[in-house]
Amino acid sequence: MSKFHVKKGDQVTVIAGKEKGKSGKIIHVMTDMERVIVEGLQMVKKHVKKSQQNPNGAILEREGSIHISNVKKTETAAA
């Protein structure tokens, strides 16, 4: 397992791809695939089967993953 430059809870800025220039907080780091999920970015639609919670099924929108090399840590002004 390699060590990454970001971790869960860090504030990051996207430096490449469709979401370039946007920033957010890391929700999850997928170490095996070298990807991160950033809050509110790379939104994808997920189709859900019928269930008790969704009796007619549903199309949910949730965050997708971004490759870890496409994000950089944002320095926050700490007092």
N, CA, C and O of each residue as an XYZ file, in Angstrom:
316
protein
N       0.846     -1.179      0.000
C       0.000      0.000      0.000
C       0.890      1.239      0.000
O       1.813      1.357      0.805
N       0.595      2.161     -0.918
C       1.399      3.369     -1.002
C       0.760      4.501     -0.206
O      -0.416      4.432      0.152
N       1.528      5.520      0.063
C       1.053      6.653      0.836
C       0.605      7.756     -0.126
O       1.281      8.030     -1.117
N      -0.523      8.381      0.167
C      -1.081      9.402     -0.710
C      -0.920     10.796     -0.117
O      -0.711     10.948      1.086
N      -1.020     11.812     -0.971
C      -0.835     13.197     -0.530
C      -2.100     13.801      0.095
O      -2.054     14.904      0.639
N      -3.220     13.087      0.019
C      -4.467     13.569      0.611
C      -5.097     12.467      1.447
O      -4.783     11.289      1.278
N      -5.995     12.860      2.356
C      -6.700     11.885      3.177
C      -8.132     12.353      3.386
O      -8.487     13.468      3.003
N      -8.950     11.507      3.991
C     -10.349     11.814      4.242
C     -10.457     13.078      5.097
O      -9.767     13.219      6.107
N     -11.331     13.992      4.677
C     -11.540     15.230      5.421
C     -10.739     16.402      4.899
O     -11.007     17.540      5.287
N      -9.760     16.169      4.028
C      -8.957     17.260      3.459
C      -9.778     18.081      2.473
O     -10.654     17.551      1.791
N      -9.492     19.370      2.403
C     -10.078     20.258      1.407
C      -9.186     20.189      0.170
O      -7.984     20.436      0.263
N      -9.766     19.855     -0.996
C      -8.984     19.701     -2.218
C      -9.567     20.519     -3.361
O     -10.740     20.892     -3.340
N      -8.725     20.795     -4.367
C      -9.131     21.452     -5.595
C      -8.833     20.502     -6.740
O      -7.777     19.869     -6.765
N      -9.763     20.399     -7.695
C      -9.572     19.535     -8.853
C      -8.723     20.292     -9.871
O      -9.029     21.436    -10.208
N      -7.645     19.650    -10.367
C      -6.729     20.328    -11.273
C      -6.837     19.827    -12.712
O      -6.199     20.389    -13.603
N      -7.635     18.777    -12.960
C      -7.792     18.265    -14.321
C      -9.148     17.595    -14.462
O      -9.705     17.088    -13.488
N      -9.676     17.595    -15.684
C     -10.928     16.904    -15.958
C     -12.115     17.843    -16.026
O     -11.963     19.065    -16.035
N     -13.296     17.257    -16.074
C     -14.553     17.988    -16.233
C     -14.810     18.972    -15.096
O     -15.393     20.033    -15.319
N     -14.388     18.638    -13.900
C     -14.644     19.455    -12.710
C     -13.475     20.375    -12.366
O     -13.377     20.838    -11.230
N     -12.588     20.649    -13.324
C     -11.378     21.450    -13.094
C     -11.704     22.806    -12.472
O     -12.602     23.512    -12.930
N     -10.962     23.159    -11.421
C     -11.134     24.441    -10.752
C     -12.092     24.417     -9.579
O     -12.099     25.352     -8.778
N     -12.899     23.377     -9.453
C     -13.850     23.272     -8.343
C     -13.158     22.656     -7.131
O     -12.142     21.972     -7.258
N     -13.727     22.911     -5.959
C     -13.123     22.371     -4.744
C     -14.180     21.765     -3.841
O     -15.371     22.047     -3.975
N     -13.730     20.935     -2.926
C     -14.624     20.285     -1.982
C     -13.833     19.466     -0.979
O     -12.603     19.437     -1.000
N     -14.579     18.794     -0.092
C     -13.961     18.001      0.969
C     -13.997     16.524      0.573
O     -14.987     16.055      0.011
N     -12.924     15.796      0.864
C     -12.851     14.372      0.540
C     -13.732     13.581      1.503
O     -13.613     13.703      2.722
N     -14.620     12.766      0.926
C     -15.513     11.914      1.710
C     -14.894     10.538      1.926
O     -15.004      9.956      3.005
N     -14.233     10.019      0.869
C     -13.721      8.649      0.915
C     -12.494      8.528      0.013
O     -12.448      9.126     -1.062
N     -11.503      7.752      0.451
C     -10.321      7.474     -0.363
C     -10.309      5.987     -0.677
O     -10.328      5.157      0.232
N     -10.277      5.640     -1.985
C     -10.202      4.246     -2.418
C      -8.743      3.932     -2.724
O      -8.266      4.183     -3.830
N      -8.036      3.381     -1.738
C      -6.595      3.171     -1.865
C      -6.242      2.143     -2.933
O      -5.236      2.297     -3.624
N      -7.050      1.103     -3.079
C      -6.738      0.058     -4.057
C      -6.861      0.541     -5.496
O      -6.146      0.047     -6.368
N      -7.760      1.505     -5.769
C      -7.946      2.018     -7.126
C      -7.335      3.405     -7.319
O      -7.420      3.965     -8.412
N      -6.719      3.968     -6.276
C      -6.106      5.295     -6.300
C      -7.092      6.373     -6.730
O      -6.782      7.206     -7.581
N      -8.283      6.350     -6.137
C      -9.317      7.322     -6.460
C      -9.891      7.908     -5.176
O      -9.798      7.301     -4.109
N     -10.490      9.106     -5.288
C     -11.127      9.756     -4.150
C     -12.538     10.183     -4.537
O     -12.832     10.411     -5.710
N     -13.408     10.288     -3.531
C     -14.751     10.821     -3.734
C     -14.795     12.163     -3.023
O     -14.545     12.254     -1.821
N     -15.119     13.214     -3.789
C     -15.137     14.574     -3.260
C     -16.591     15.034     -3.151
O     -17.383     14.843     -4.074
N     -16.927     15.632     -2.033
C     -18.281     16.065     -1.734
C     -18.811     17.050     -2.780
O     -18.234     18.119     -2.979
N     -19.912     16.685     -3.449
C     -20.576     17.569     -4.401
C     -19.969     17.632     -5.785
O     -20.433     18.419     -6.609
N     -18.948     16.833     -6.078
C     -18.309     16.863     -7.394
C     -18.477     15.528     -8.114
O     -18.692     14.489     -7.490
N     -18.372     15.580     -9.448
C     -18.441     14.400    -10.312
C     -19.738     13.626    -10.064
O     -19.714     12.413     -9.858
N     -20.876     14.342    -10.088
C     -22.159     13.718     -9.808
C     -22.556     12.751    -10.923
O     -22.462     13.083    -12.105
N     -23.003     11.548    -10.535
C     -23.450     10.527    -11.475
C     -24.850     10.071    -11.068
O     -25.242     10.183     -9.906
N     -25.591      9.558    -12.042
C     -26.937      9.053    -11.752
C     -26.879      7.553    -11.548
O     -26.248      6.840    -12.328
N     -27.539      7.067    -10.494
C     -27.575      5.639    -10.187
C     -29.025      5.187    -10.193
O     -29.852      5.729     -9.461
N     -29.333      4.195    -11.018
C     -30.682      3.652    -11.094
C     -30.850      2.601    -10.004
O     -30.005      1.720     -9.845
N     -31.958      2.702     -9.245
C     -32.198      1.825     -8.107
C     -33.448      0.995     -8.374
O     -34.465      1.518     -8.829
N     -33.363     -0.316     -8.083
C     -34.506     -1.205     -8.254
C     -35.600     -0.891     -7.241
O     -35.377     -0.163     -6.274
N     -36.774     -1.447     -7.476
C     -37.874     -1.289     -6.536
C     -37.505     -1.909     -5.195
O     -36.890     -2.973     -5.139
N     -37.887     -1.230     -4.116
C     -37.645     -1.738     -2.769
C     -38.674     -1.107     -1.845
O     -39.528     -0.343     -2.294
N     -38.598     -1.422     -0.558
C     -39.536     -0.815      0.380
C     -39.300      0.686      0.508
O     -40.248      1.449      0.694
N     -38.054      1.109      0.411
C     -37.746      2.537      0.505
C     -38.124      3.277     -0.768
O     -38.523      4.440     -0.710
N     -38.002      2.615     -1.927
C     -38.354      3.192     -3.220
C     -39.330      2.250     -3.924
O     -38.906      1.438     -4.746
N     -40.633      2.339     -3.618
C     -41.607      1.387     -4.160
C     -41.692      1.394     -5.692
O     -42.029      0.372     -6.289
N     -41.394      2.517     -6.327
C     -41.443      2.591     -7.789
C     -40.065      2.583     -8.423
O     -39.938      2.782     -9.632
N     -39.030      2.355     -7.623
C     -37.668      2.483     -8.126
C     -37.307      3.961     -8.131
O     -38.148      4.800     -7.809
N     -36.091      4.290     -8.484
C     -35.682      5.693     -8.465
C     -34.388      5.869     -9.245
O     -33.680      4.910     -9.551
N     -34.106      7.127     -9.553
C     -32.825      7.498    -10.128
C     -32.186      8.457     -9.136
O     -32.629      9.596     -8.990
N     -31.143      7.994     -8.454
C     -30.478      8.796     -7.432
C     -29.255      9.472     -8.029
O     -28.631      8.938     -8.946
N     -28.914     10.639     -7.513
C     -27.714     11.327     -7.944
C     -26.726     11.310     -6.788
O     -27.055     11.720     -5.675
N     -25.503     10.832     -7.057
C     -24.491     10.740     -6.010
C     -23.123     11.058     -6.582
O     -22.954     11.164     -7.797
N     -22.140     11.212     -5.689
C     -20.795     11.567     -6.122
C     -20.088     10.374     -6.763
O     -20.195      9.244     -6.286
N     -19.367     10.641     -7.845
C     -18.528      9.636     -8.475
C     -17.095      9.835     -8.004
O     -16.813     10.745     -7.224
N     -16.195      8.987     -8.476
C     -14.811      9.077     -8.024
C     -13.951      9.863     -9.008
O     -14.262      9.950    -10.196
N     -12.873     10.428     -8.496
C     -11.896     11.186     -9.275
C     -10.531     10.566     -8.979
O     -10.245     10.201     -7.839
N      -9.687     10.447    -10.015
C      -8.361      9.881     -9.787
C      -7.564     10.801     -8.864
O      -7.652     12.025     -8.962
N      -6.799     10.203     -7.981
C      -6.091     10.950     -6.937
C      -5.060     11.926     -7.503
O      -4.713     12.908     -6.847
N      -4.565     11.662     -8.726
C      -3.591     12.565     -9.340
C      -4.242     13.840     -9.877
O      -3.540     14.794    -10.212
N      -5.564     13.867     -9.962
C      -6.278     15.030    -10.482
C      -6.753     15.985     -9.399
O      -7.494     16.924     -9.689
N      -6.338     15.762     -8.154
C      -6.699     16.673     -7.068
C      -5.444     17.150     -6.348
O      -4.448     16.432     -6.269
N      -5.507     18.361     -5.830
C      -4.401     18.859     -5.005
C      -4.985     19.405     -3.710
O      -6.103     19.919     -3.680
N      -4.218     19.284     -2.661
C      -4.626     19.741     -1.346
C      -4.672     21.260     -1.340
O      -3.747     21.915     -1.821
N      -5.753     21.825     -0.792
C      -5.907     23.262     -0.697
C      -5.462     23.705      0.691
O      -5.904     23.158      1.702
N      -4.589     24.698      0.727
C      -4.136     25.217      2.005
C      -5.237     26.082      2.601
O      -5.715     27.019      1.961
N      -5.634     25.768      3.817
C      -6.633     26.578      4.509
C      -5.931     27.522      5.463
O      -4.897     27.182      6.040
N      -6.491     28.696      5.626
C      -5.891     29.702      6.519
C      -6.185     29.316      7.969
O      -7.274     29.578      8.480
N      -5.218     28.699      8.616
C      -5.371     28.294     10.017
C      -4.868     29.420     10.917
O      -3.792     29.974     10.690
N      -5.647     29.747     11.928
C      -5.284     30.849     12.825
C      -4.319     30.426     13.879
O      -3.917     31.240     14.711
